[in-house]
Amino acid sequence: MFVQNEKKILLLGGTGRLGSAFNFQFKKDNIEYLSPKKDELNLLDRKSIELYLSKTKPSFIINCAGLSILDICEREKEKSRILNFELIKILNIYSTETKAILLTFSTDYVFDGLSSPDHSYSETDEKKPLSIYGSHKSDMEDYLLTEGKNFFIIRISSLYGVGINNFVFKGLKNLIQKKGETIEIVDDEFISPSLNLDVASFSIFLLNQNNKNYGCYNFFSYEGCYRYDFFMKLKQNFITFLETYNFAYKDINPIKTSRLFFESSSLRPKNSSLNCRKLESNDNYLNFIQFKRENELIFFRHLLKDDLKI
């Protein structure tokens, strides 16, 4: 266990969409960790990173840092390359020299999404990224799988959850706010959604098991489905959760990717669903399943804390 061994944990990108979930889980479980702010560590500067690592000497590095907004990655290619690829090279050198465990994250955007919805992508399927973001993540994967020793790559699709203001947050908020506007949700993208709390709690669980089966693993919270259909499933769970409250909501309408994401629609794979068969064959994953329902309830409570004061 982290606490029992008194090993240092370094969390990079702790204020982002995924890092915020690790912050939540660590604090909930009373796990001590380092999570430097921008004025403490410049992730764009190699010397700053190397100096910080030499001073803090972490035994676990959880890297949630990166640049994931497609349009920005296309405009700022060098920044994307540094944060999504070059950063991992620096962390891996430290990990290899010190035997620290490196855990980082990749994306469904390493695939072109041209396969039919009945095919979910495995860890070994051929990668054909459509975007700069997907290309840099693919390069990162290839590098670690060739040069890395003590590492886990968790590949995720369509992240949602605590602290993420996307279609899930807006749509569910719409159920409890009378002033809510009509929500439009894409119905032609096939995804495997990942709740950020699930990703964080599974990652912590995996590291706590002293698992040495290093490599790349796909992970999701919900099996492959169209984005609109996923939201309707989650909406029903949320309505069940809200059954003791009075709520009102307006329409939730399906829309095509090309209308909602006009500038970046060509960069988004139509089918980015993942399969978890590799992970599901691991006993650690089977033991983790018990946490998933609890995390969804935590997410629902988080959505309601300002509206219903619970």
C-alpha positions in Angstrom: 0.0 0.0 0.0 1.1 3.6 -0.6 0.7 4.6 3.0 2.1 1.5 4.5 5.3 1.7 2.5 5.6 5.5 3.0 6.5 5.9 -0.7 6.2 9.3 -2.3 3.5 9.7 -4.9 3.8 12.5 -7.5 0.7 13.6 -9.3 1.2 15.7 -12.4 -1.7 17.6 -13.9 -3.6 17.6 -10.7 -6.0 20.4 -11.6 -7.1 18.9 -14.9 -10.1 16.8 -15.9 -8.5 13.5 -14.7 -6.1 14.9 -12.1 -8.9 16.4 -10.1 -10.4 12.9 -9.7 -7.1 11.7 -8.3 -7.0 14.6 -5.9 -10.5 13.7 -4.8 -9.6 10.0 -4.2 -6.4 10.7 -2.5 -8.0 13.1 0.0 -10.9 10.7 0.5 -8.5 7.9 1.4 -6.1 10.0 3.4 -3.2 9.3 1.0 -0.3 11.8 1.1 1.0 12.9 -2.2 2.8 15.7 -4.1 0.9 17.7 -6.7 3.0 20.7 -7.7 1.4 23.9 -9.1 2.6 25.7 -12.2 4.8 28.1 -10.2 6.4 25.1 -8.6 7.0 23.0 -11.7 7.2 24.1 -15.4 6.2 21.0 -17.4 7.4 22.7 -20.6 11.0 23.0 -19.2 13.1 19.8 -19.1 15.6 21.2 -16.5 12.7 22.2 -14.2 11.3 18.7 -14.3 14.6 16.9 -13.8 15.4 19.2 -10.8 12.0 18.6 -9.2 12.3 14.8 -9.6 15.8 14.8 -8.1 14.6 16.8 -5.1 11.4 15.0 -4.4 12.5 11.4 -5.4 9.0 10.0 -6.0 8.4 6.2 -6.0 5.2 6.5 -8.0 4.5 9.1 -10.8 0.9 9.5 -12.0 0.9 11.6 -15.1 -2.4 13.3 -15.8 -0.7 16.3 -17.5 -1.2 16.9 -21.2 -2.9 19.0 -23.9 -6.1 17.4 -25.1 -8.2 20.1 -26.8 -8.1 19.1 -30.5 -8.2 22.6 -32.0 -5.4 23.9 -29.6 -3.2 20.9 -30.4 -3.6 21.6 -34.1 -2.6 25.3 -33.6 0.1 24.7 -31.0 1.8 21.6 -32.3 5.0 22.0 -30.4 3.3 22.5 -27.1 1.2 19.4 -27.8 4.4 17.4 -28.6 6.1 18.5 -25.4 3.2 17.8 -23.1 1.8 14.7 -24.8 5.1 13.0 -25.8 8.4 14.6 -24.7 7.3 14.8 -21.0 7.0 11.0 -20.9 10.6 10.6 -22.1 11.8 12.6 -19.2 9.6 10.7 -16.7 10.6 7.4 -18.2 14.3 8.1 -17.8 13.8 8.8 -14.1 11.5 5.8 -13.7 14.1 3.5 -15.4 17.0 4.8 -13.3 15.2 4.7 -10.0 12.7 1.8 -10.5 9.9 4.2 -9.8 6.5 3.2 -11.3 5.2 5.5 -14.0 1.5 5.5 -14.8 0.2 7.7 -17.6 -2.8 7.9 -19.9 -3.6 7.6 -23.6 -6.7 8.1 -25.7 -9.1 6.5 -28.1 -8.0 9.2 -30.6 -5.0 7.0 -31.6 -7.5 5.2 -33.9 -9.1 6.6 -37.0 -12.6 5.2 -36.0 -13.4 3.9 -39.4 -14.3 0.4 -38.2 -17.9 -0.5 -37.7 -19.5 -0.1 -34.3 -19.5 -3.9 -33.8 -15.7 -3.7 -33.6 -14.2 -2.2 -30.4 -10.5 -1.5 -30.5 -8.0 -3.6 -28.6 -4.6 -2.7 -27.3 -2.9 -4.3 -30.3 -5.1 -2.9 -33.2 -3.4 -0.8 -35.8 -3.3 2.8 -34.9 -4.1 5.5 -37.4 -4.7 8.9 -35.6 -6.5 11.6 -37.4 -5.2 14.5 -35.3 -2.0 16.0 -33.9 -3.3 15.1 -30.4 -3.8 11.5 -31.4 -0.5 11.3 -33.2 1.5 12.5 -30.2 -0.3 10.1 -27.9 0.4 7.3 -30.3 4.1 8.3 -30.3 4.1 8.3 -26.5 2.6 4.8 -26.5 5.2 3.4 -29.0 8.0 5.0 -27.1 7.1 3.5 -23.7 6.3 0.1 -25.1 9.8 0.1 -26.6 11.9 1.9 -24.0 9.9 1.7 -20.8 10.3 -0.8 -18.0 8.1 0.1 -15.0 5.1 1.6 -16.5 1.3 1.4 -17.1 -0.5 3.1 -19.9 -4.2 3.4 -19.3 -6.0 4.1 -22.6 -9.4 5.8 -22.0 -12.3 7.1 -24.2 -14.7 10.0 -23.6 -13.8 11.1 -20.1 -16.6 12.6 -18.0 -17.2 13.2 -14.3 -16.4 15.5 -11.4 -15.0 18.8 -12.5 -15.6 18.2 -16.3 -18.0 20.7 -17.9 -19.0 18.6 -20.9 -22.2 17.2 -22.4 -22.7 14.9 -19.4 -22.4 17.7 -16.9 -24.6 20.1 -18.8 -27.2 17.4 -19.6 -27.6 16.1 -16.1 -27.6 19.7 -14.6 -30.4 20.3 -17.0 -32.6 17.8 -15.1 -32.5 19.8 -11.9 -32.4 23.4 -13.2 -35.7 24.9 -14.3 -33.9 27.4 -16.5 -32.0 24.7 -18.4 -31.7 25.1 -22.1 -32.3 22.4 -24.7 -29.2 20.2 -24.8 -27.8 18.8 -28.1 -25.8 15.6 -27.9 -23.9 13.9 -30.7 -25.6 10.7 -31.9 -23.0 9.5 -34.6 -20.0 8.9 -32.4 -19.6 5.4 -30.9 -17.7 5.6 -27.6 -16.7 3.7 -24.4 -17.2 6.4 -21.8 -15.0 6.7 -18.7 -16.0 8.2 -15.4 -12.9 10.1 -14.1 -13.5 8.8 -10.6 -13.4 5.2 -12.0 -10.2 5.8 -13.8 -8.5 7.3 -10.7 -9.8 4.7 -8.2 -8.8 1.8 -10.5 -5.4 3.3 -11.1 -4.8 3.6 -7.4 -6.1 0.1 -6.9 -3.8 -1.2 -9.6 -0.7 0.4 -8.1 -1.6 -0.8 -4.6 -1.7 -4.4 -5.8 2.0 -4.2 -6.6 1.1 -5.4 -10.0 4.1 -6.1 -12.3 2.1 -6.8 -15.5 3.3 -3.6 -17.1 2.1 -2.4 -20.4 -0.9 -0.7 -22.1 -4.5 -1.4 -21.0 -7.8 -0.1 -22.3 -10.3 1.0 -19.6 -13.9 2.2 -19.7 -16.9 2.6 -17.3 -19.5 1.8 -19.9 -19.3 -0.5 -22.9 -19.4 0.8 -26.4 -22.5 2.9 -27.3 -23.4 6.0 -29.2 -22.8 9.2 -27.3 -26.5 10.1 -27.3 -27.6 6.6 -26.1 -25.0 6.6 -23.4 -26.3 9.9 -22.0 -29.9 8.6 -22.0 -28.7 5.5 -20.0 -26.9 7.8 -17.5 -29.9 10.1 -17.4 -32.1 7.2 -16.3 -29.7 6.3 -13.5 -29.7 9.9 -12.4 -33.5 10.1 -12.4 -33.6 7.0 -10.2 -31.1 8.7 -7.9 -33.3 11.8 -7.9 -36.6 10.0 -7.2 -37.1 11.7 -3.9 -36.6 15.2 -5.4 -38.8 17.3 -7.6 -37.0 18.2 -10.9 -37.8 19.5 -14.3 -35.9 19.3 -17.6 -36.2 20.4 -21.2 -35.5 18.4 -24.4 -32.3 16.5 -25.0 -31.9 16.3 -28.8 -29.5 14.3 -31.0 -27.2 16.2 -33.3 -24.5 15.2 -35.8 -20.8 15.7 -35.0 -20.3 18.0 -38.0 -22.8 20.5 -36.6 -21.7 20.5 -32.9 -17.9 20.4 -33.6 -17.7 22.3 -36.9 -14.0 23.0 -36.8 -12.7 19.7 -35.5 -15.3 17.2 -36.7 -12.9 15.7 -39.2 -10.3 15.0 -36.4 -12.8 13.0 -34.3 -13.0 9.2 -34.9 -16.6 8.1 -35.5 -15.9 4.8 -33.6 -13.6 5.1 -30.7 -15.0 2.3 -28.6 -12.5 0.2 -26.7 -12.6 -3.3 -25.4 -11.2 -4.3 -22.0 -10.7 -8.0 -22.5 -7.0 -7.8 -21.7 -7.8 -6.0 -18.4 -10.9 -8.1 -17.6 -8.7 -11.2 -17.6 -6.8 -9.8 -14.7 -8.1 -10.6 -11.2 -7.3 -7.0 -10.1 -10.0 -5.7 -12.5 -12.6 -8.2 -11.3 -11.9 -7.1 -7.7 -12.3 -3.4 -8.7 -15.8 -3.7 -10.1 -17.3 -3.2 -6.6 -16.2 0.5 -6.6 -17.9 1.5 -9.8 -21.4 2.0 -8.6 -20.1 3.9 -5.6 -18.2 6.3 -7.9 -21.3 7.0 -10.0 -23.2 8.0 -6.8 -20.4 10.3 -5.7 -20.5 11.9 -9.1 -24.3 12.4 -8.9 -24.0 13.9 -5.4 -21.3 16.3 -6.7 -23.6 17.5 -9.4 -26.3 18.2 -6.8 -24.2 19.8 -4.1 -24.9 23.4 -5.2 -28.5 22.8 -6.3 -29.9 20.7 -3.5 -27.3 21.4 -0.7 -26.6 17.7 0.0 
